[in-house]
Amino acid sequence: MNFGKPIHITIIGSVIIGIFIFVLLLLFDQVGSLDLGPFSLILIPLLAAVSSFLIFTYLIGQFINKKIKFIYGIINNRQIPDETESSLKEDVLGKLTVETAEWAAVQKKQIRQLKKQAAFRKEFLGNLAHELKTPVFSIQGYILTLLEGGLEDERVNRDFLVRALSGVDRISNLLEDLDEISRLETDRFELKIKKFDLVQVIRDVFNELETKAANKQIKLSFDRHYEPTQVSADQSKITQVLVNLISNSISYGINGGTTKVKLITIDRKKLLVEVTDNGVGMDSQHIPRLFERFYRVDKSRERNIGGSGLGLAIVKHIVEAHQQSINVRSTEGVGSTFAFTLEKV
């Protein structure tokens, strides 16, 4: 900070006041009465200037100190007591410069985050409207067709009612997923941690998705034989994670392809679970946003497949609620691997 101008102004002002006082004394013929000897012409202006300088310095110091405390209060979001005046005088400007720069950096970071969140909210609302619009318009079309005469046609009415029900189910699933991800994000749930055999849970998921896999002739299997493997987690939530990941591998797998689950012991306390397919895969540019709500790699293709677009976001929240991590490796045209960790017993 440049203090040249304030100091120069203070010195010049002090000299002017000193001269002014000396002139007044001359006018009122008071110089001789002071009896300061032959040096009175020099001493009187000098003493006046020094006195003025000290007074100016004190007043300016008080003014600057008051302003600095005000700035400190803004930066620290609190009232600075008067007792801190002495401590503020210790390299206060240097300290203020550092703290102001840090404060400004924090504010810029928060502004960037707020802008990012605002853009995310806009995108989220747009995606949500689109997800709801498709089934609602379909249901509306089926009902209008029935009201305009299709209700009396037995070849049409049941088929259209089934289609309308499918649209209602899709909306219901979307709302359930939105409610679940809301609970996960606001910690309005409690994990029921217990020990269970992960290998058996994976076998149960294979059985549950067997029909879906058979429709595309996809084989579900382990990469090798595993003995019972005990983990500590919320069994229902981890089952939900596995169902979502394995179901996705089927949806985006190739006809006649494979989905394999691999268990890797990292250390005595952690187990890595990998779900690998040889499906369509994806470009690496999509991976950073893959766990965002409603993010779709191929929007038209995925909406034809179905799903709410919230599955992977829910998976990420469940895994992180267990204080674990999840990641993705994928190559377009080769396949994808989703891997997450669990606490091993």
N, C-alpha and C positions, 0 to 999 in steps of 0.2 A: 504494500500500500504506500502511496506517495504522500509524505507529510511536508514536502518542501513549501508548498503554497501557504498552508496554515501557519507554519513557523515564520515565514517571511512576513505575512500579514500581521502576525502578533508583534514582531519586532518593530516593523514600520509604524504600527499603531501606537506602540509604547513610546517610540521616539517622538512621534507627533504630539502625543499627550504631554510628554516631558517638556517639549518646546513650548507647548501651549500654556502649561503651568508656569514656566519661567517667564513667558511674556506677560502673563497676568500679574506675577509678582513685580515685574518691572513697572507695569502700568500703575500699580498701587504703591510703588516705591517701597517694597518690602524686602528687596534683596539685601540692601545695606543693613537692615535691622537684624538679619540672620547672623551677621558677623562670622562668615565662613572664610574670610581672608581673600587673598587674590585668586583663589581657585573657585570662588562662588559661581562664576560664569560657567564653569564646567561641572561642578558637583551638583548644583541644583537640577539642571536638566537630566544629569545621569541618574540621580536618586529618583527623580520623578519617573524616568523611563523604566528603571529597574522595578519600582513599585508597581507601575502599570503592567509590566510584563508578568510579574508574579500574580497579580490579580487576574489578568486575562487567562494565564495558564490554569489557575484554579477553576475559574468559571467554565473554561472550555473543557477541562478535565471532567467536571461535574456533568456537563452537557453530554459529552461522549460516553461517560459511564452510564448515564441514564438510558441513552439509546442502545448501548451494548446489552444492558440487562433486558431491555425490551426485545431485542433480537434473540437473546438466549431463551427468553420465555417462549417465543414463537417456535424456535427449533426444538426445545425440550418439552414443549407443551405443558409448561408449569410456571408458577410465579417464582421469580428469583428474589429472595429476601434481601433487605438492605445490608445485612451483616456480611454479604458476599462482596461488598464493594472493594475491600482490601485485596481479596484474592483475585478479583477481576483485573486488578492493575498489573498482575504478574504475567507479562507477555500475553495480555488478553487479546490483542489484535491478531497475533499469530494463531492462538488457540481458536479464536472465532473464525478465522479463515479456514482452518482445517475442518472444524465442525460444520461450518456452512457448506463446504464442498461435499462432506459426507451426507449431510441432510439433503442437499440438492440431488445427489446420486440416488438416494433412497426414494425421493419423490419421483424422479424420472422412471425408476424401476417400477414403482407402484402405478404410475400413469400407463406405462407399457402393458402391465398386467391387466389393468382395467380396460384398456382398449382391446386387448386380446379376449378378455372375458365378454365384453360387449359384442365383439364379432362372433364369438362362439354362441352366445345367446340368440343372436339373430339367425345364425345358421341352424341352431337347434330348433327354434320355433318354425323355421321354414321347412325343415325336414319332418317335424312332427305333423305339420299341416298336410304335407304331401302324403305321409304314411296313413293319415286318417281319411284323406280325401278319396283315395282309391277304393277302399272297401265301402265307404259311405255311398259313393256314386253308384257302385255296383248294386248295393242293396236297394237303392232308390230306383234304379232301372228295373230290377226284378219285380219290385212291388208295383210299380206303374204298369208293367206288362200284365201282371195278374189282375189289377183293377180294371184294365181296359179290355178284359175278356178272357184272358188266359186262365183265370181262376176256374172257369167252367170246363176248360179243356184238360182232361185227366192226363193227357200225354205231356202237358206243359207244367201244370200247377205244382206237382210234387217235385219235379226237377228244379224249378225256379225257387221253390221254398228251401230246398237243400242248398242251393247256391247262396241264397240270402243268409241262411244259417251259417254257412262257411265264412261269409263276410263278417257276420256278428262275432263269430269265434275269433277271427283275426283281430278285430278291435278289442275284444276282451283280453286276448293274450298281450296285446300291446299295452293296455292299461295295467295289467298285472305286472308286466316287466317295468313299466314306468314307476309303479308303486314300489317295487322291490329295489330298483336302483336308487330311488329317493331315500328309502330306509337305509340302504348301504352307505350312501354318501353322508347322511346325517347321523350315522351311528345309532339309529333307532332299532337295533337288533342285538341279540346276544348269542355269541357262538357257544354251542354245546360241545365242548371239547371232550373227546373220549378216545380210547384206544380201539382200533379195528383193523381188520385184515384188508389192506388195499387191493391185493390180488383178487380176492373174492368180489369186492365191489366192482372192479373193472370187468370181471366175468359177467356180473349181473347187468352191467351197462351194455355189454356185447349182446346179451340175450334180449334186452329191451329194444335194441336197435337192429336186431337181426332181420326183421321184415323189410325195413327201409334199405338196409344194405343189399338184401337179396334182389330188390327191384332193379338195382344197378350192377348186380353180380360182383359186388365188392366184398372182399374177404376181410373180416375183422379178426385180429390175432395178436398175441404177444410176439416179440421178436425171438423169444426163447422160453423155455420152461422156467417158472419161478416158484420157489417155495413160499408159503404164507409169509407176508411182510407186514409187520405191525407199524402203523403210524398213529400220531396223535393229532386229531383235527375234528372238525364238525363233519360227521359222516354225510349228512344230508346235503350240506353245502358243497363238499368235495364231489359227491355224486352228481350234483348239478353242473359243476365245472366239467367233469368228464363227459356227461351227456352232451353238453354244448359243443365241446371240442371234437368229440368223435362224430356227432351229428353233422357238424360243419365239414369234416373230412369226407363224409359220404356225399353231402350236397355238392361239393366242388371236386369230387373225385371223378375219375374216368371210368367208363363201363369196363368191368372186368379188372378193376384196380385193387389196391390193397390199402388197409389202414392198420398200422402196427403200433403197439404200445410198448415202450421200453422203460425199464426201471434201472436207474444208475445210483449207486451209493456214493455220495460225495465224501462224507465222513461218517463218523459214528452217530451224528445227530441229524444229518440231512439226507433226503432222498430226492433225486431228480426224476420227474415223470415226463416222458416225451411221447407225444401223439404225432405220428408221421404218416403222411399219405403221398401217393405218387400222382396227384391230381394236377389241376391247371396251374397252381402256384400263383405268384403275383410278383410284380415289379417291386424293387426295394424302396421306391419312392412312397409306396403306400404304407409301409410297415410302421413309421412313427405315428401315424394317425389311426392305426387299425383298431385300437381299443376305445376310440371316441364313440359317443352315442350317435347312432344312425349313420356312421361313416360306412360307405360302401365302395368296394374296389371297382365293381362293374354294376352300376345302379340298375340298369334295365334287366340284366341277367339275374341279379339277386332278388329283385322284387318278384320275378317269375318263380323263383325257388320258394319264396315265402320267408317268414321270420319277421321279427319286429325291428331288427337292426340294433338291438340292445344287448344281445347275448354276450358278445365279447367284452363289452363294458362291465356287465354284471360279473363275468368271470374274473376280470382284473380286480374288481372291488373285493370279491370273495377271497382271492388269493392274498391280496394285500392286507385284508382284515386278519389273516392268520400270521401276519408279519413275515410273509414269504414273497417271492418274486416270480414273474412270468415273462417270457420273451418269445420271439418268433424268428425263425429262419425260413426263407422262402426263395425259390427260383422259378421264374415264369416258365411254364411248360415242363417243369421237373417235379414240383410238389412243395409241400410246406411241412414244417415241424413246429408245433407249439410245445413249449417246455415250461414246467413250473415246479417249484420245490415244496416239500412238505417236511415236517418234523418227524424224524424216524425214532421209533421206540427201541 
